[in-house]
Amino acid sequence: MTEAPSSAAPWREPLARARHAHDKAGLEDYLQLATIRPDGTPANRTVVFRGFLEHPDRLLCAADTRSEKVEQLHRNPAVELCWYFPRSREQFRVRGTATVIEAGHPDAAMLVTRDTVWLGLSGSVRVQFAWPDPGGLREDPAVFDIPAPAKASPPAEFCLIVVEPERVDHLQLRPFPHERHVYERDGAGVWAVTAVNP
Amino acid sequence: MTEAPSSAAPWREPLARARHAHDKAGLEDYLQLATIRPDGTPANRTVVFRGFLEHPDRLLCAADTRSEKVEQLHRNPAVELCWYFPRSREQFRVRGTATVIEAGHPDAAMLVTRDTVWLGLSGSVRVQFAWPDPGGLREDPAVFDIPAPAKASPPAEFCLIVVEPERVDHLQLRPFPHERHVYERDGAGVWAVTAVNP
């Protein structure tokens, strides 16, 4: 179990417990990212959690720069993640702001994080960044039968989505009545928690 | 297995197969609903699928009229549902428009559907509509220890969310390269499907 650091935000510990309860089933890292389309309607898709950054607590996902979600985040960085854990019947809703880290980003530390996440990806994930344009008319299967880009350096198509949470809503459906806690971060970065009705 | 009617939209059959592959695990009916908050940011939460309406194909969920999602849908009916199936590694993204069916709705047939969905709910779900205001400061556990509202007639707090899809994006991660099909409905209600790059 990857425990939350003792200095971490208070919602990290219940989230670590929920993920741990799902890691044997391989269900711990799938969550849904909602964003805003250019026409103002909501978009929603599954993403894979790729780890935390600390001080402040942020969540990492990988993305293709050619994907609609990256285009949407460049225009509007507001997001809500929804992470449902079916075995423990609990949900974390993470509201916040996303930053896209692409090649050439001015923050050198973030580029190191981008390299590190890339290094951790399997070949079958890395190869997808060399596939034809996502969402374009389906090309011949042979076009996809190519080697994965090397581990040494991520291609320009690879980027990180870094979500900085402002509010986390934790709902537990197993207790009856259900439990619900809302964590909110103030301007100084301090988290407060409130018990609310489910 | 609940098969899709032969006259149903073409995405209904692959969705029925995915749900069937998850029903023994109890994972077939949980999906994520993205909406727009009054401040323009996205909201995202897990909802429970409660069945289909036919002609045209629409998806049903139950909701509490006091919940933020119902308030959001009254202001802006645009939604995207994201339905991820972990065992078969496939995802359906359903973009469309939601209608809220509350007591007193002018369409009598929709009120019958509301009664029918209410009848199918367990007591532990029905009682939640009599609990204190969702999201309010947590009240004493004793306040929640009340009988469930009767099956005979739904309380005013109970409503349906009816989603009418315009576009369904079906991604299959098990084949390699992955498969992706986009279904779109034209103005006459006819669905067309296009194979696109994953």
Chai-1 contact restraints between the chains, C-beta under 6 A:
chainA,res_idxA,chainB,res_idxB,connection_type,confidence,min_distance_angstrom,max_distance_angstrom,comment,restraint_id
A,L27,B,P86,contact,1.0,0.0,6.0,A-B,restraint_1
A,Q32,B,Q32,contact,1.0,0.0,6.0,A-B,restraint_2
A,Q32,B,N44,contact,1.0,0.0,6.0,A-B,restraint_3
A,Q32,B,C82,contact,1.0,0.0,6.0,A-B,restraint_4
A,A34,B,A34,contact,1.0,0.0,6.0,A-B,restraint_5
A,A34,B,P42,contact,1.0,0.0,6.0,A-B,restraint_6
A,A34,B,N44,contact,1.0,0.0,6.0,A-B,restraint_7
A,T35,B,P42,contact,1.0,0.0,6.0,A-B,restraint_8
A,I36,B,P42,contact,1.0,0.0,6.0,A-B,restraint_9
A,T41,B,A78,contact,1.0,0.0,6.0,A-B,restraint_10
A,P42,B,A34,contact,1.0,0.0,6.0,A-B,restraint_11
A,P42,B,T35,contact,1.0,0.0,6.0,A-B,restraint_12
A,P42,B,I36,contact,1.0,0.0,6.0,A-B,restraint_13
A,P42,B,P42,contact,1.0,0.0,6.0,A-B,restraint_14
A,P42,B,E80,contact,1.0,0.0,6.0,A-B,restraint_15
A,A43,B,E80,contact,1.0,0.0,6.0,A-B,restraint_16
A,N44,B,Q32,contact,1.0,0.0,6.0,A-B,restraint_17
A,N44,B,A34,contact,1.0,0.0,6.0,A-B,restraint_18
A,N44,B,E80,contact,1.0,0.0,6.0,A-B,restraint_19
A,N44,B,C82,contact,1.0,0.0,6.0,A-B,restraint_20
A,R45,B,C82,contact,1.0,0.0,6.0,A-B,restraint_21
A,R45,B,R93,contact,1.0,0.0,6.0,A-B,restraint_22
A,T46,B,Y84,contact,1.0,0.0,6.0,A-B,restraint_23
A,T46,B,Q91,contact,1.0,0.0,6.0,A-B,restraint_24
A,A78,B,T41,contact,1.0,0.0,6.0,A-B,restraint_25
A,E80,B,P42,contact,1.0,0.0,6.0,A-B,restraint_26
A,E80,B,A43,contact,1.0,0.0,6.0,A-B,restraint_27
A,E80,B,N44,contact,1.0,0.0,6.0,A-B,restraint_28
A,C82,B,Q32,contact,1.0,0.0,6.0,A-B,restraint_29
A,C82,B,N44,contact,1.0,0.0,6.0,A-B,restraint_30
A,C82,B,R45,contact,1.0,0.0,6.0,A-B,restraint_31
A,Y84,B,T46,contact,1.0,0.0,6.0,A-B,restraint_32
A,P86,B,L27,contact,1.0,0.0,6.0,A-B,restraint_33
A,Q91,B,T46,contact,1.0,0.0,6.0,A-B,restraint_34
A,R93,B,R45,contact,1.0,0.0,6.0,A-B,restraint_35
A,P132,B,N197,contact,1.0,0.0,6.0,A-B,restraint_36
A,P134,B,N197,contact,1.0,0.0,6.0,A-B,restraint_37
A,G135,B,V196,contact,1.0,0.0,6.0,A-B,restraint_38
A,G136,B,N197,contact,1.0,0.0,6.0,A-B,restraint_39
A,R138,B,A195,contact,1.0,0.0,6.0,A-B,restraint_40
A,R138,B,V196,contact,1.0,0.0,6.0,A-B,restraint_41
A,R138,B,N197,contact,1.0,0.0,6.0,A-B,restraint_42
A,F144,B,P177,contact,1.0,0.0,6.0,A-B,restraint_43
A,P177,B,F144,contact,1.0,0.0,6.0,A-B,restraint_44
A,A195,B,R138,contact,1.0,0.0,6.0,A-B,restraint_45
A,V196,B,G135,contact,1.0,0.0,6.0,A-B,restraint_46
A,V196,B,R138,contact,1.0,0.0,6.0,A-B,restraint_47
A,N197,B,P132,contact,1.0,0.0,6.0,A-B,restraint_48
A,N197,B,P134,contact,1.0,0.0,6.0,A-B,restraint_49
A,N197,B,G136,contact,1.0,0.0,6.0,A-B,restraint_50
A,N197,B,R138,contact,1.0,0.0,6.0,A-B,restraint_51
